Amino acid sequence: MAGDVNSHAKAVAAFAALTRAPGLSPVDGPAALSRAAGLPASSGHRVAARAETAGLLVRDTEGVYRAGPTAIRIGMSALGFGDLSYVAEPILVDTRRSVGLTACLAIRTSDRLVIGPWSAGRGRDFVRPAPQYHWSGELRPADPVTRTFLSAGEVTLRQRLRLAPLCERSARLACLAVLLPAYMARLPDPLDRTLIRAAARFPVAA
């Protein structure tokens, strides 16, 4: 019993280390995860597996760790949108398949846009979102689609997004978003229509 508790504590420590890692410095393996968590390298694979089993961590197509479904549901619940997390994955996957770009949920809170969960685009259309962006400008629930620039990190990385508002609760606004690659000068023709249709699939309530 004590061993299980200790293993669980290490898995939680590994997840906590991931949340503290800078968005532009991805943790790309069990050894890196152990170093970030201050745990012995020998326990890296075991701790990572435990955290993945608990749904705290997942690995993307490039083997980089990010928050898993359990962690995302906890975080979204804290922001008042826990119900959206249970239906988001298939909608995000369908959106990404339709437009070929990285699709995500985004929560506007104060001057931040918190990102997650997300479904990665393929090849050069894979844009890894930062955990949160600095927000400036206006986004109204009544606008069907908004195009905006955000910044992330001290290097002021500029990111273009297309957002479709879902619902507003406690002065926070949930959106369905698509991240646009830097090379893309022209938007895919069906992008806005796809976003609006996908947003309508969320069973939101005020």
FENQUIQUI-V739470 format. One record per residue. N is the residue number from 1. RES is the residue in one letter. OMEGA is omega in whole degrees, 0 to 359 (NA if undefined). Layout:
n/res/omega
N/RES/OMEGA
N/RES/OMEGA
This chain:
n/res/omega
1/M/180
2/A/179
3/G/179
4/D/180
5/V/180
6/N/179
7/S/179
8/H/179
9/A/179
10/K/178
11/A/178
12/V/178
13/A/179
14/A/178
15/F/179
16/A/179
17/A/179
18/L/181
19/T/179
20/R/183
21/A/179
22/P/182
23/G/182
24/L/178
25/S/185
26/P/177
27/V/193
28/D/175
29/G/181
30/P/181
31/A/178
32/A/179
33/L/179
34/S/179
35/R/181
36/A/181
37/A/182
38/G/181
39/L/178
40/P/181
41/A/182
42/S/182
43/S/186
44/G/183
45/H/181
46/R/180
47/V/180
48/A/180
49/A/179
50/R/180
51/A/178
52/E/179
53/T/180
54/A/180
55/G/179
56/L/181
57/L/167
58/V/176
59/R/181
60/D/185
61/T/178
62/E/178
63/G/180
64/V/180
65/Y/170
66/R/182
67/A/180
68/G/185
69/P/179
70/T/180
71/A/181
72/I/179
73/R/177
74/I/181
75/G/180
76/M/176
77/S/179
78/A/179
79/L/178
80/G/182
81/F/181
82/G/182
83/D/181
84/L/184
85/S/183
86/Y/181
87/V/189
88/A/192
89/E/181
90/P/179
91/I/178
92/L/180
93/V/179
94/D/179
95/T/180
96/R/179
97/R/183
98/S/185
99/V/178
100/G/183
101/L/178
102/T/179
103/A/183
104/C/165
105/L/179
106/A/179
107/I/176
108/R/178
109/T/183
110/S/181
111/D/181
112/R/170
113/L/183
114/V/187
115/I/172
116/G/358
117/P/179
118/W/178
119/S/191
120/A/170
121/G/184
122/R/177
123/G/183
124/R/177
125/D/176
126/F/176
127/V/180
128/R/181
129/P/171
130/A/179
131/P/175
132/Q/180
133/Y/170
134/H/186
135/W/172
136/S/183
137/G/186
138/E/176
139/L/184
140/R/179
141/P/183
142/A/181
143/D/183
144/P/179
145/V/178
146/T/174
147/R/183
148/T/171
149/F/177
150/L/176
151/S/182
152/A/175
153/G/182
154/E/179
155/V/179
156/T/175
157/L/180
158/R/181
159/Q/176
160/R/177
161/L/169
162/R/188
163/L/173
164/A/181
165/P/178
166/L/180
167/C/181
168/E/179
169/R/177
170/S/178
171/A/174
172/R/183
173/L/176
174/A/182
175/C/165
176/L/187
177/A/172
178/V/180
179/L/186
180/L/177
181/P/183
182/A/184
183/Y/191
184/M/180
185/A/183
186/R/181
187/L/173
188/P/185
189/D/185
190/P/190
191/L/183
192/D/179
193/R/179
194/T/179
195/L/181
196/I/178
197/R/181
198/A/179
199/A/181
200/A/179
201/R/180
202/F/180
203/P/187
204/V/175
205/A/181
206/A/NA
